[in-house]
Amino acid sequence: MKKLIIISSIALFSAVASAQMQDSTSLVIPDMPVEMKKPSQFGIAIGASASTNGLGASVITAFNNRVSLRLSYEKVDMALDNISMITDYLKMDFQGKSYQLSPVWKTGGMSAIFDFYLSRGFYVSLGAVLTDMDISITGRSVDSINVGDIVYYPDEIGEFKLTFKPEKKLAPYAGIGFGRNISRDHRLAMSLELGAYYYGSTKVAIDGTNFLAPIGPENESVVEKLEAQLKDKGFFPVLKLGLSYKIFKGGSAK
């Protein structure tokens, strides 16, 4: 009798276990959490720009949809006396003589700028610029000079040169922008940016050749007056148009 009970118990246990194993293969638990995946917001783009700081190229990295970093280089080196509409204004009268002025506008440099997007198409920029600014004005006499019976022509008189350079080459930058410097969902992006960087005061130098060679104490006085007028006024405005193309977009992230 005991053997019959043991054999019956084993058979019943085996049947129940077999039924549970079969049910577990088809059982679906509706409350079980499902692992979801979302697209990564990381991306890299290359860009080009035109601004008051020159023509430039940049690499932009988006850490997410709100923050990105631009590493850029811009440069402009242009002689302004080649622009016909302002040539007539580039003249100066000094001690009864007329001088033709030839300004050279050189600026640009490396920059690292963070963009903080407050909305899909509006951002605030903060960063720094290592500026290459070097603005100079060369003056040449238009008239000849008579010294007794000797006539000195403009090429013999010589020329003077005024040079303006920033006191601080590393300058903080701030600005606001419209559009995006790196697209969120597409490849191409455009931006319009208004900003300024601050380089402190301006250093001035005067040099000359021949008859216009510098006279030490007199020129030092002129330099001091110019530097005093330009002290702490080193704000350089930036108006920039940008275009970028996203070359890498992050894959899915958990």
Protein Blocks (a to p, Z undefined) as FASTA:
>chain_A
ZZmmmmmmmmmmmmmmmmmmmmmmmpccfklccddddddfbdcdddddddfkbpcddddd
dfblmbccddddddddddfklpmklmmmmccdeehiacdddddddeedddddddddfbfk
bccdddddddfbdcddddddfbdcdehjbccdfklnopcddddddfblbdcdddddedjf
bdfklmbdcddddddddehjaddddddehjlpccfklmmmmmmmmmmmmgopacccdddd
dddddfbdcdddZZ
